[in-house]
Amino acid sequence: MINFTFQNPTKIIFGKGTEKQVGKEVSQYANKVLLHYGGGSIKKTGLYDRVVTSLKEAGIEIVELSGVKPNPRLSLVYEGIRICRENNIGFILAVGGGSVIDSAKAIAMGVVYDGDVWDFFTEKAVPQKALPIGTILTIPAAGSEASTGCVITKEEGGYKRAVNSELIYPRFSILNPEMAFTLPKYQVACGAADILAHLMERYFTNVPNVELTDRLIEATMKTIINNIPIVLEQPDNYDAWAEIMWAGTVAHNNLLNTGRIGDWASHDIEHELSGIYDIAHGAGLAIIFPAWMKYVYKHDINRFAQYASRVWNVDLSLWSLERAALKGIEALENFFRSIGLVTRLKDAGIEDDRFEEMAQKCTGSDQYTVGNFVKLKSADIVNIYNLAK
Amino acid sequence: MINFTFQNPTKIIFGKGTEKQVGKEVSQYANKVLLHYGGGSIKKTGLYDRVVTSLKEAGIEIVELSGVKPNPRLSLVYEGIRICRENNIGFILAVGGGSVIDSAKAIAMGVVYDGDVWDFFTEKAVPQKALPIGTILTIPAAGSEASTGCVITKEEGGYKRAVNSELIYPRFSILNPEMAFTLPKYQVACGAADILAHLMERYFTNVPNVELTDRLIEATMKTIINNIPIVLEQPDNYDAWAEIMWAGTVAHNNLLNTGRIGDWASHDIEHELSGIYDIAHGAGLAIIFPAWMKYVYKHDINRFAQYASRVWNVDLSLWSLERAALKGIEALENFFRSIGLVTRLKDAGIEDDRFEEMAQKCTGSDQYTVGNFVKLKSADIVNIYNLAK
């Protein structure tokens, strides 16, 4: 275990009806709020009305910005920054999934920054402050509701880039599992892949002696694997959704990477896919992660065998750990398929003609690498795209 | 899963050499600190010198109060309150185990309260504010370094009582596993029992559909069970201590009871033992918990069978779940004995002549109960003491 500092200040308000507390929570920070959301789904479900009522009852003035799309766009972030400045907004409330939350986080950093907010995503600048934000989560997936992360896509050139900063931990996040009842099955499956990927990125580490966090990650993976098939059959199963929603937050709130170094190559490799082809992040991860595993498992067969045994209940024979390792990868792929995801690029309609370009963009140069478990050059990334064909 | 709110603001600074950061951390809160500790062990190990150096380098004035004993006393808390007031102290730094931290928490609540701090422990008053505190942990056990809890013993009458308040979450806790290298084996074993008890109190719940937290608790229990025997053989095994120290904090930082209601009868029943007989809290728990289990397991045999299977690897036959449940209790008792603890009152030198008195004191009246998994009246508690004879 390596030295670490861990502090996650986000207040989680979890359960049925908790969205009604939003006005009271926001009023601790500001009396004028940017209400940020996606399309019309929160209006159909009635969530929008409940949120507006709660905010108004708390005497909070609302300015709205809707229209966040999956793989949230830099152009909308710019618009949000402009609106916040013009209206002297003191707090941003994101109502939606990870895209809405990340868009809100980017706006929060941009409002109080004199330069171009994209500077933070290109590492030209480091955020020094941010407006406070809060969230009402509707999609368990990205984990952004209690994380330091923020991923934005710059439309020009299809660049999808991430920032991590403790300044953008939401002050509160309201999680009502009922909000997930109306999600399309495909979105549920993509969310599951995203959550499992967050766990696996943390799991595959070279840091030795990480028993507690190994076991906590395994516990969280098993919970996702057990409960996703239930909600696909019974979309209004509150108990199963509660497990998934809380697991999705725990997966990404930084507890599970204490004392270890995660990999994150698959996320980087996937970002190039969804940056160019605009497929859902989770759908891309379900294709990339198994390919990455097949490419790197020999680097630490014990770790892959432990994963297979503890997460997928693969029988461990000590004389054939490689066999167990491969069975674990196969089990993951089978699980993705069983919940309706494809695990090959061609099945997502993606041809093999831009692998080199994406791999170059991913590393930035032949000299640079992505990932920590195995450091991958652009040639390795092309190989992984080929394994995912 | 039931609705919950979770927010734990304590900053954890974990790893080798981290105690040298203490001056910098404290300086964010105050320039005059009460340095609170127990006996001379932190002087022997050199920790005291490193802490004083770091505080002085940060320009912090130090007032000392040592002498905290296991089952920390109200009289020393009063003295701490007096010293803090006379010296206009702005921050309390606890260097030690749970007793030192709890003593610091009680002082922190008492300094800014006009009445008698014991009012909080008798529920005559609820704390409204507290001085900020920080900790440097030397004993993985109580979990007080990132918890809302505080347990103090009033010498007159042998009352041991607890307060829970979010005001007394430490602002930071510094955890260097090396600090545990010099602990006596008996104290290590008592700490293990305390940590396991925190996990089991949370585990035995009547709330259904708590898969994620069940699994997280099991993960943390297994980590303790695997690593305690290692440090008993190899007291300077940093990696095993790191697992234990971080697990001890995770066990009690309130994450693992999100969405569920813990039991806590065994803690209440044990407090009467250590209040009167002054045995170590962990030693008392190793006696009381197995007896409590034997008394209540029929209330939910499935839960006890799951515990036996997942934590102790007991074979589950679906035709003999009760057998599995009993095997799990036996495994816990065997574990406690294997690490040098006794599991019977007589082996701790405690006779059966005060069971009624302790049971009455524990519930306060024949009308009241303790525990949530099974609500126990004083007659039940006498039965449990008898099972522990």
Contacts between the chains, C-beta under 8 A, distances in Angstrom:
chain1	res1	chain2	res2	distance
A	1	B	15	7.6
A	1	B	239	6.6
A	1	B	242	4.3
A	1	B	243	7.2
A	1	B	246	7.3
A	2	B	15	6.9
A	3	B	14	6.3
A	3	B	15	2.8
A	3	B	16	6.3
A	3	B	17	7.8
A	3	B	18	6.6
A	4	B	12	7.7
A	4	B	14	5.2
A	4	B	15	6.5
A	5	B	11	6.7
A	5	B	12	6.8
A	5	B	13	5.3
A	5	B	14	7.2
A	6	B	11	7.5
A	6	B	12	4.5
A	6	B	14	7.1
A	7	B	9	7.1
A	7	B	10	7.1
A	7	B	11	3.9
A	7	B	12	6.7
A	8	B	8	7.4
A	9	B	7	7.1
A	9	B	9	5.3
A	10	B	7	7.1
A	11	B	5	6.7
A	11	B	6	7.5
A	11	B	7	3.9
A	12	B	4	7.7
A	12	B	5	6.7
A	12	B	6	4.5
A	12	B	7	6.7
A	12	B	258	7.7
A	13	B	5	5.3
A	14	B	3	6.3
A	14	B	4	5.2
A	14	B	5	7.2
A	14	B	6	7.1
A	14	B	258	7.0
A	14	B	259	6.8
A	15	B	1	7.6
A	15	B	2	6.9
A	15	B	3	2.8
A	15	B	4	6.5
A	15	B	259	7.8
A	16	B	3	6.3
A	17	B	3	7.8
A	18	B	3	6.6
A	208	B	239	7.5
A	209	B	239	3.8
A	209	B	242	6.9
A	209	B	243	7.2
A	211	B	223	5.3
A	211	B	226	6.7
A	211	B	227	7.2
A	211	B	243	5.2
A	212	B	219	7.1
A	212	B	220	6.7
A	212	B	223	4.4
A	212	B	243	5.2
A	212	B	246	5.6
A	212	B	247	5.1
A	212	B	250	7.0
A	215	B	219	3.4
A	215	B	220	7.5
A	215	B	222	6.1
A	215	B	223	6.0
A	216	B	216	5.9
A	216	B	219	5.0
A	216	B	220	7.4
A	216	B	250	7.7
A	218	B	219	6.9
A	219	B	212	7.1
A	219	B	215	3.4
A	219	B	216	5.0
A	219	B	218	6.9
A	219	B	219	4.6
A	220	B	212	6.7
A	220	B	215	7.5
A	220	B	216	7.4
A	222	B	215	6.1
A	223	B	211	5.3
A	223	B	212	4.4
A	223	B	215	6.0
A	226	B	211	6.7
A	227	B	211	7.2
A	239	B	1	6.7
A	239	B	208	7.5
A	239	B	209	3.8
A	242	B	1	4.3
A	242	B	209	6.9
A	242	B	259	7.0
A	243	B	1	7.2
A	243	B	209	7.2
A	243	B	211	5.2
A	243	B	212	5.2
A	246	B	1	7.3
A	246	B	212	5.7
A	246	B	258	6.8
A	246	B	259	6.8
A	247	B	212	5.1
A	250	B	212	7.0
A	250	B	216	7.7
A	250	B	255	7.8
A	255	B	250	7.8
A	255	B	255	7.3
A	258	B	12	7.7
A	258	B	14	7.1
A	258	B	246	6.8
A	259	B	14	6.9
A	259	B	15	7.8
A	259	B	242	7.0
A	259	B	246	6.8
